Amino acid sequence: LAKLGLADRVHVVVFAYEPYFWLPSANGYMAAADAVRPGQALPWGYPGFLWLTGHGLGAREIVAAQHFLVLALAGVLYAFLVRRDVARWLAALALVPLALSPLLVNIEHHLLPESLLIVLVAAAPLVLVWPRALPSIGACAAAGLLVSAAGFVQLFGLVMIVPLVVFFATYKLSGSGLHGTLVATGAGANLPRLFFGLCRGPCGFALRDR
């Protein structure tokens, strides 16, 4: 499955479409990346990704990185399912849409935030449920950071706060343990906001999404 997904993406990146699919929205993200600040209509999470990867990488390499991130996510999710005693063939079957979907490969080949958002919203709950035991304070803080980062990529990424709250509400934690995990999650979620507040004014969110 991984080899098929990799072969599909290599074909798209190397042979089919160079350097990437273009939509008018990409101009706004690229302009915000050049300005190193949020735009009027776009959060700065994805422009920040473009700014970071743009140091030494061209547009073709950036979309290749997006293809790699989604394929790596599929591999991590497969490992998680196998770790939870799911049959290997069934775990592979469950990851077919993520690894081989032509629509998703098409999205990955745009300079648009959806690929990064997919990785962030999947990683946030994954770091909590990866261990069989109770999640550590560090894992809870990491989940909060990932949710906040998803919100900086697309505002509706903040909806991932809801499953985190449900997770904490249904997990049988002691009073002190619950308070500790909630504080760690809140602290992790506020780190990106603190960064933007110190470096770029009151907030890194835009007033509206694209």
Backbone as CSV, one residue per row, in Angstrom:
resi,resn,N_x,N_y,N_z,CA_x,CA_y,CA_z,C_x,C_y,C_z
1,LEU,0.830,-1.204,0.000,0.000,0.000,0.000,0.868,1.260,0.000
2,ALA,1.900,1.280,0.849,2.794,2.427,0.906,3.524,2.611,-0.425
3,LYS,3.945,1.501,-1.031,4.655,1.588,-2.308,3.738,2.113,-3.407
4,LEU,2.475,1.691,-3.394,1.527,2.181,-4.393,1.272,3.675,-4.208
5,GLY,1.082,4.085,-2.933,0.867,5.496,-2.658,2.065,6.333,-3.047
6,LEU,3.264,5.831,-2.763,4.484,6.554,-3.120,4.637,6.638,-4.630
7,ALA,4.383,5.522,-5.324,4.510,5.511,-6.781,3.527,6.496,-7.421
8,ASP,2.313,6.543,-6.892,1.307,7.459,-7.417,1.764,8.904,-7.276
9,ARG,2.309,9.245,-6.096,2.733,10.622,-5.847,3.992,10.982,-6.634
10,VAL,4.902,10.047,-6.783,6.100,10.309,-7.583,5.712,10.578,-9.031
11,HIS,4.748,9.810,-9.537,4.284,10.030,-10.911,3.709,11.436,-11.066
12,VAL,2.897,11.872,-10.076,2.274,13.196,-10.159,3.325,14.294,-10.085
13,VAL,4.285,14.158,-9.139,5.268,15.215,-8.906,6.297,15.276,-10.031
14,VAL,6.789,14.110,-10.464,7.924,14.078,-11.395,7.483,14.119,-12.853
15,PHE,6.429,13.381,-13.173,6.106,13.195,-14.582,4.840,13.912,-15.052
16,ALA,3.866,14.087,-14.173,2.555,14.520,-14.652,2.375,16.032,-14.649
17,TYR,2.519,16.663,-13.491,2.167,18.079,-13.378,3.289,18.824,-12.663
18,GLU,3.872,19.809,-13.361,5.005,20.542,-12.799,4.753,22.047,-12.915
19,PRO,4.976,22.861,-11.844,5.419,22.355,-10.541,4.267,21.967,-9.625
20,TYR,3.049,22.566,-9.821,1.917,22.257,-8.955,0.641,22.747,-9.635
21,PHE,-0.514,22.307,-9.112,-1.792,22.833,-9.571,-1.994,24.223,-8.961
22,TRP,-2.548,25.121,-9.742,-2.689,26.496,-9.279,-4.153,26.885,-9.165
23,LEU,-4.489,27.541,-8.037,-5.768,28.189,-7.849,-5.497,29.619,-7.389
24,PRO,-6.408,30.563,-7.645,-6.167,31.951,-7.242,-5.879,32.116,-5.752
25,SER,-6.446,31.230,-4.909,-6.212,31.336,-3.464,-4.741,31.212,-3.111
26,ALA,-3.978,30.507,-3.941,-2.557,30.327,-3.647,-1.817,31.649,-3.611
27,ASN,-2.266,32.619,-4.406,-1.595,33.917,-4.417,-1.638,34.584,-3.058
28,GLY,-2.801,34.473,-2.380,-2.933,35.083,-1.064,-2.023,34.447,-0.041
29,TYR,-1.914,33.117,-0.081,-1.034,32.424,0.864,0.429,32.769,0.602
30,MET,0.800,32.861,-0.667,2.183,33.181,-0.995,2.528,34.621,-0.608
31,ALA,1.563,35.539,-0.787,1.799,36.926,-0.393,1.944,37.043,1.121
32,ALA,1.105,36.317,1.867,1.207,36.353,3.322,2.523,35.742,3.790
33,ALA,3.002,34.717,3.088,4.289,34.114,3.439,5.427,35.091,3.194
34,ASP,5.359,35.835,2.095,6.396,36.821,1.795,6.399,37.955,2.820
35,ALA,5.187,38.331,3.298,5.082,39.420,4.270,5.395,38.968,5.687
36,VAL,5.422,37.654,5.930,5.651,37.068,7.256,4.663,37.662,8.267
37,ARG,3.390,37.689,7.880,2.353,38.161,8.788,1.001,37.680,8.273
38,PRO,-0.024,37.564,9.155,-1.351,37.157,8.693,-1.928,38.180,7.730
39,GLY,-2.711,37.698,6.778,-3.396,38.588,5.859,-4.753,38.983,6.403
40,GLN,-5.472,39.807,5.632,-6.797,40.242,6.055,-7.800,39.093,6.036
41,ALA,-7.608,38.135,5.166,-8.598,37.070,5.007,-8.051,35.681,5.290
42,LEU,-6.750,35.550,5.529,-6.150,34.224,5.649,-5.355,34.109,6.942
43,PRO,-5.564,33.022,7.708,-4.688,32.768,8.856,-3.252,32.545,8.376
44,TRP,-2.306,32.702,9.292,-0.916,32.642,8.877,-0.301,31.240,9.018
45,GLY,-1.065,30.258,9.440,-0.494,28.934,9.634,0.096,28.356,8.364
46,TYR,-0.689,28.348,7.284,-0.160,27.795,6.035,0.867,28.710,5.378
47,PRO,0.663,30.036,5.358,1.768,30.886,4.889,3.044,30.690,5.697
48,GLY,2.905,30.424,7.004,4.090,30.140,7.805,4.787,28.875,7.351
49,PHE,3.997,27.872,6.982,4.563,26.638,6.430,5.296,26.917,5.123
50,LEU,4.687,27.753,4.270,5.337,28.114,3.009,6.614,28.911,3.261
51,TRP,6.559,29.817,4.237,7.741,30.617,4.564,8.868,29.727,5.087
52,LEU,8.509,28.756,5.935,9.518,27.876,6.518,10.127,26.964,5.469
53,THR,9.279,26.321,4.679,9.786,25.382,3.670,10.380,26.108,2.466
54,GLY,9.996,27.370,2.271,10.496,28.124,1.132,11.954,28.500,1.242
55,HIS,12.546,28.331,2.434,13.967,28.603,2.595,14.763,27.408,2.058
56,GLY,15.083,27.464,0.796,15.854,26.401,0.177,15.034,25.445,-0.671
57,LEU,13.696,25.556,-0.621,12.844,24.678,-1.411,12.044,25.498,-2.407
58,GLY,11.865,24.956,-3.606,11.019,25.575,-4.601,9.596,25.068,-4.483
59,ALA,8.707,25.570,-5.330,7.299,25.182,-5.286,7.131,23.678,-5.506
60,ARG,7.916,23.118,-6.405,7.814,21.687,-6.675,8.186,20.872,-5.448
61,GLU,9.236,21.289,-4.735,9.662,20.562,-3.543,8.655,20.725,-2.411
62,ILE,7.977,21.893,-2.334,6.988,22.113,-1.277,5.792,21.185,-1.454
63,VAL,5.285,21.068,-2.687,4.162,20.147,-2.886,4.620,18.706,-2.686
64,ALA,5.877,18.394,-3.007,6.402,17.057,-2.725,6.400,16.805,-1.220
65,ALA,6.745,17.831,-0.433,6.711,17.695,1.027,5.290,17.451,1.511
66,GLN,4.315,18.105,0.880,2.915,17.873,1.260,2.502,16.438,0.948
67,HIS,2.899,15.931,-0.207,2.624,14.533,-0.539,3.249,13.612,0.514
68,PHE,4.490,13.912,0.907,5.189,13.073,1.878,4.493,13.099,3.234
69,LEU,4.033,14.262,3.686,3.387,14.374,4.988,2.127,13.504,5.066
70,VAL,1.310,13.558,4.023,0.075,12.768,4.035,0.389,11.276,3.965
71,LEU,1.365,10.903,3.151,1.731,9.494,3.065,2.347,9.012,4.377
72,ALA,3.142,9.869,5.030,3.699,9.517,6.328,2.597,9.359,7.367
73,LEU,1.573,10.212,7.295,0.428,10.075,8.204,-0.252,8.728,8.014
74,ALA,-0.411,8.313,6.769,-1.011,7.001,6.506,-0.179,5.891,7.136
75,GLY,1.147,6.008,7.040,2.013,4.997,7.643,1.898,4.969,9.160
76,VAL,1.814,6.139,9.792,1.690,6.203,11.249,0.337,5.630,11.698
77,LEU,-0.724,5.959,10.970,-2.043,5.424,11.316,-2.082,3.907,11.150
78,TYR,-1.420,3.400,10.119,-1.329,1.944,9.944,-0.606,1.313,11.127
79,ALA,0.507,1.922,11.546,1.256,1.398,12.690,0.402,1.424,13.958
80,PHE,-0.402,2.483,14.113,-1.268,2.572,15.292,-2.307,1.460,15.299
81,LEU,-2.933,1.222,14.142,-3.951,0.173,14.077,-3.346,-1.200,14.361
82,VAL,-2.191,-1.473,13.800,-1.524,-2.751,14.055,-1.149,-2.856,15.527
83,ARG,-0.699,-1.744,16.112,-0.348,-1.706,17.532,-1.558,-2.037,18.406
84,ARG,-2.752,-1.662,17.926,-3.984,-1.969,18.653,-4.593,-3.299,18.215
85,ASP,-3.765,-4.170,17.659,-4.141,-5.555,17.345,-5.154,-5.679,16.203
86,VAL,-5.229,-4.689,15.339,-6.034,-4.818,14.131,-5.250,-5.639,13.119
87,ALA,-5.913,-6.543,12.429,-5.244,-7.367,11.427,-4.577,-6.481,10.379
88,ARG,-3.400,-6.873,9.939,-2.639,-6.039,9.007,-3.413,-5.764,7.720
89,TRP,-4.107,-6.775,7.203,-4.836,-6.559,5.957,-5.982,-5.567,6.161
90,LEU,-6.615,-5.633,7.346,-7.719,-4.725,7.625,-7.203,-3.302,7.857
91,ALA,-6.048,-3.178,8.520,-5.443,-1.863,8.726,-5.066,-1.242,7.381
92,ALA,-4.504,-2.049,6.494,-4.146,-1.544,5.168,-5.385,-1.116,4.387
93,LEU,-6.448,-1.910,4.486,-7.690,-1.578,3.792,-8.269,-0.260,4.301
94,ALA,-8.174,-0.037,5.620,-8.703,1.200,6.198,-7.957,2.424,5.716
95,LEU,-6.692,2.265,5.348,-5.869,3.408,4.934,-5.852,3.624,3.431
96,VAL,-6.577,2.795,2.673,-6.614,2.964,1.220,-7.092,4.363,0.808
97,PRO,-8.185,4.892,1.394,-8.618,6.239,0.968,-7.564,7.313,1.207
98,LEU,-6.819,7.216,2.307,-5.806,8.220,2.608,-4.576,8.062,1.720
99,ALA,-4.204,6.843,1.432,-2.970,6.592,0.685,-3.152,6.659,-0.824
100,LEU,-4.340,6.281,-1.325,-4.493,6.109,-2.766,-5.587,6.958,-3.405
101,SER,-6.293,7.773,-2.628,-7.387,8.566,-3.197,-6.868,9.554,-4.234
102,PRO,-7.350,9.486,-5.489,-6.920,10.470,-6.502,-7.292,11.901,-6.101
103,LEU,-8.439,12.073,-5.448,-8.856,13.402,-5.017,-7.870,13.974,-4.006
104,LEU,-7.445,13.152,-3.058,-6.502,13.635,-2.050,-5.136,13.932,-2.664
105,VAL,-4.695,13.091,-3.570,-3.428,13.357,-4.263,-3.509,14.676,-5.018
106,ASN,-4.681,14.937,-5.637,-4.890,16.198,-6.331,-4.787,17.373,-5.357
107,ILE,-5.404,17.263,-4.180,-5.362,18.337,-3.181,-3.930,18.569,-2.707
108,GLU,-3.197,17.505,-2.488,-1.815,17.631,-2.033,-0.944,18.378,-3.035
109,HIS,-1.345,18.356,-4.302,-0.520,18.957,-5.355,-0.858,20.432,-5.576
110,HIS,-1.702,21.005,-4.718,-1.984,22.433,-4.735,-1.216,23.125,-3.611
111,LEU,-0.902,24.392,-3.808,-0.366,25.207,-2.711,-1.539,25.744,-1.900
112,LEU,-2.195,24.827,-1.203,-3.360,25.113,-0.382,-3.208,24.398,0.956
113,PRO,-3.894,24.849,2.017,-3.624,24.361,3.374,-4.248,23.020,3.730
114,GLU,-5.064,22.445,2.854,-5.822,21.258,3.261,-4.929,20.080,3.651
115,SER,-3.828,19.872,2.938,-2.944,18.744,3.263,-2.362,18.890,4.666
116,LEU,-1.880,20.086,4.985,-1.321,20.328,6.312,-2.390,20.205,7.382
117,LEU,-3.600,20.669,7.080,-4.699,20.576,8.044,-5.039,19.119,8.340
118,ILE,-5.072,18.280,7.315,-5.370,16.858,7.508,-4.372,16.229,8.479
119,VAL,-3.096,16.536,8.281,-2.059,15.962,9.137,-2.227,16.428,10.582
120,LEU,-2.500,17.708,10.781,-2.601,18.260,12.139,-3.821,17.728,12.887
121,VAL,-4.981,17.689,12.213,-6.189,17.252,12.914,-6.155,15.746,13.198
122,ALA,-5.411,14.985,12.404,-5.258,13.555,12.686,-4.234,13.312,13.786
123,ALA,-3.181,14.133,13.811,-2.111,13.938,14.790,-2.552,14.299,16.200
124,ALA,-3.452,15.290,16.344,-3.848,15.751,17.681,-4.451,14.633,18.535
125,PRO,-5.499,13.935,18.066,-6.006,12.829,18.888,-5.075,11.626,18.912
126,LEU,-4.263,11.466,17.868,-3.392,10.291,17.798,-2.370,10.288,18.932
127,VAL,-1.827,11.456,19.276,-0.823,11.487,20.344,-1.445,11.142,21.696
128,LEU,-2.768,11.324,21.824,-3.438,10.985,23.081,-3.748,9.496,23.188
129,VAL,-4.138,8.891,22.082,-4.582,7.496,22.138,-3.476,6.515,21.780
130,TRP,-2.293,7.007,21.376,-1.211,6.088,21.028,-0.821,5.171,22.182
131,PRO,-0.590,5.691,23.393,-0.250,4.783,24.495,-1.492,4.021,24.970
132,ARG,-1.284,2.815,25.431,-2.394,2.037,25.964,-2.785,2.533,27.348
133,ALA,-1.847,3.151,28.048,-2.126,3.691,29.375,-2.632,5.122,29.253
134,LEU,-2.763,5.799,30.391,-3.190,7.186,30.383,-2.160,8.041,29.644
135,PRO,-2.608,9.031,28.887,-1.649,9.894,28.196,-0.850,10.723,29.192
136,SER,0.388,10.990,28.856,1.241,11.785,29.725,0.892,13.262,29.602
137,ILE,1.407,14.061,30.545,1.199,15.500,30.481,1.786,16.057,29.171
138,GLY,2.948,15.543,28.784,3.561,16.001,27.543,2.698,15.696,26.325
139,ALA,2.073,14.504,26.303,1.202,14.147,25.182,-0.011,15.065,25.129
140,CYS,-0.559,15.413,26.299,-1.722,16.306,26.328,-1.343,17.699,25.848
141,ALA,-0.173,18.180,26.262,0.281,19.487,25.795,0.514,19.469,24.289
142,ALA,1.086,18.355,23.773,1.318,18.234,22.332,-0.003,18.250,21.568
143,ALA,-1.029,17.567,22.104,-2.337,17.567,21.452,-2.914,18.972,21.401
144,GLY,-2.789,19.710,22.497,-3.276,21.089,22.500,-2.541,21.958,21.501
145,LEU,-1.232,21.757,21.390,-0.430,22.518,20.432,-0.844,22.206,18.999
146,LEU,-1.103,20.934,18.714,-1.509,20.535,17.365,-2.880,21.100,17.005
147,VAL,-3.811,21.106,17.980,-5.138,21.683,17.727,-5.024,23.173,17.442
148,SER,-4.215,23.859,18.241,-4.032,25.290,18.015,-3.383,25.546,16.653
149,ALA,-2.384,24.723,16.293,-1.750,24.871,14.983,-2.753,24.648,13.859
150,ALA,-3.659,23.665,14.032,-4.704,23.442,13.028,-5.594,24.670,12.888
151,GLY,-5.878,25.342,14.016,-6.680,26.559,13.962,-5.980,27.692,13.250
152,PHE,-4.650,27.719,13.321,-3.901,28.738,12.610,-3.793,28.425,11.121
153,VAL,-4.005,27.158,10.747,-3.994,26.789,9.326,-5.351,27.086,8.694
154,GLN,-6.411,26.609,9.321,-7.784,26.924,8.931,-8.576,27.105,10.220
155,LEU,-9.366,28.154,10.315,-10.031,28.461,11.579,-10.900,27.316,12.078
156,PHE,-11.559,26.597,11.146,-12.425,25.517,11.595,-11.639,24.320,12.122
157,GLY,-10.295,24.369,12.031,-9.496,23.328,12.669,-9.655,23.321,14.175
158,LEU,-10.109,24.456,14.738,-10.316,24.519,16.187,-11.446,23.609,16.657
159,VAL,-12.252,23.096,15.720,-13.319,22.172,16.108,-12.751,20.906,16.754
160,MET,-11.450,20.635,16.522,-10.827,19.456,17.133,-10.734,19.583,18.652
161,ILE,-11.013,20.777,19.188,-11.095,20.917,20.642,-12.194,20.023,21.190
162,VAL,-13.279,19.858,20.427,-14.438,19.093,20.904,-14.085,17.636,21.207
163,PRO,-13.466,16.872,20.269,-13.118,15.491,20.626,-12.112,15.404,21.756
164,LEU,-11.236,16.414,21.908,-10.309,16.389,23.035,-11.072,16.513,24.355
165,VAL,-12.052,17.408,24.393,-12.864,17.572,25.605,-13.637,16.290,25.903
166,VAL,-14.198,15.673,24.854,-14.925,14.410,25.040,-13.984,13.331,25.554
167,PHE,-12.765,13.299,25.028,-11.777,12.321,25.472,-11.493,12.475,26.961
168,PHE,-11.265,13.714,27.400,-10.969,13.952,28.805,-12.181,13.648,29.688
169,ALA,-13.379,13.922,29.162,-14.589,13.701,29.954,-14.890,12.220,30.138
170,THR,-14.547,11.401,29.155,-14.877,9.978,29.225,-13.756,9.126,29.815
171,TYR,-12.520,9.672,29.800,-11.401,8.920,30.365,-11.486,8.954,31.879
172,LYS,-11.219,7.858,32.519,-11.302,7.775,33.974,-9.995,8.273,34.592
173,LEU,-9.927,9.583,34.774,-8.745,10.199,35.367,-9.075,10.659,36.782
174,SER,-8.077,10.663,37.631,-8.264,11.220,38.962,-8.426,12.729,38.855
175,GLY,-8.903,13.348,39.953,-9.116,14.793,39.937,-7.848,15.554,39.619
176,SER,-6.752,15.225,40.292,-5.502,15.941,40.048,-4.962,15.637,38.655
177,GLY,-5.108,14.385,38.214,-4.648,14.031,36.874,-5.429,14.755,35.803
178,LEU,-6.763,14.867,35.983,-7.588,15.571,35.010,-7.213,17.041,34.946
179,HIS,-7.041,17.662,36.120,-6.655,19.074,36.146,-5.303,19.267,35.463
180,GLY,-4.372,18.364,35.739,-3.044,18.488,35.143,-3.073,18.382,33.633
181,THR,-3.851,17.412,33.112,-3.906,17.241,31.662,-4.607,18.419,30.989
182,LEU,-5.656,18.949,31.621,-6.352,20.089,31.045,-5.469,21.340,31.033
183,VAL,-4.714,21.540,32.120,-3.805,22.687,32.163,-2.727,22.547,31.096
184,ALA,-2.188,21.318,30.957,-1.143,21.100,29.951,-1.687,21.310,28.548
185,THR,-2.917,20.844,28.288,-3.512,21.036,26.968,-3.740,22.517,26.687
186,GLY,-4.265,23.234,27.676,-4.480,24.667,27.494,-3.180,25.411,27.260
187,ALA,-2.133,25.037,28.005,-0.841,25.686,27.820,-0.285,25.412,26.431
188,GLY,-0.378,24.161,25.980,0.101,23.828,24.644,-0.662,24.564,23.562
189,ALA,-1.984,24.709,23.754,-2.802,25.376,22.749,-2.516,26.866,22.662
190,ASN,-1.986,27.456,23.717,-1.749,28.897,23.725,-0.339,29.294,23.295
191,LEU,0.549,28.335,23.112,1.906,28.677,22.688,1.944,29.389,21.337
192,PRO,1.249,28.880,20.295,1.274,29.618,19.020,0.662,31.004,19.155
193,ARG,-0.411,31.124,19.928,-1.044,32.436,20.115,-0.079,33.399,20.786
194,LEU,0.671,32.919,21.787,1.652,33.758,22.462,2.732,34.202,21.484
195,PHE,3.174,33.283,20.627,4.207,33.613,19.640,3.748,34.738,18.732
196,PHE,2.525,34.607,18.185,2.036,35.634,17.281,1.779,36.945,18.021
197,GLY,1.342,36.866,19.276,1.113,38.078,20.043,2.392,38.850,20.276
198,LEU,3.505,38.133,20.495,4.777,38.798,20.726,5.405,39.310,19.436
199,CYS,5.193,38.562,18.334,5.915,38.877,17.106,5.098,39.663,16.086
200,ARG,3.784,39.467,16.081,3.020,40.041,14.982,1.758,40.771,15.436
201,GLY,1.683,41.203,16.673,0.499,41.928,17.098,-0.434,41.062,17.909
202,PRO,-1.731,41.409,17.977,-2.627,40.765,18.917,-2.906,39.296,18.650
203,CYS,-2.895,38.864,17.395,-3.281,37.476,17.129,-2.872,37.069,15.730
204,GLY,-2.580,35.782,15.566,-2.202,35.288,14.252,-3.354,34.819,13.429
205,PHE,-4.591,34.860,13.993,-5.760,34.480,13.222,-6.185,35.626,12.321
206,ALA,-6.779,35.304,11.190,-7.371,36.332,10.341,-8.808,36.576,10.791
207,LEU,-9.412,37.664,10.284,-10.792,37.972,10.652,-11.766,36.999,10.013
208,ARG,-11.434,36.488,8.872,-12.310,35.526,8.204,-11.447,34.574,7.414
209,ASP,-11.992,33.412,7.099,-11.242,32.431,6.326,-11.416,32.729,4.861
210,ARG,-10.649,32.000,4.054,-10.718,32.282,2.618,-12.052,31.836,2.064
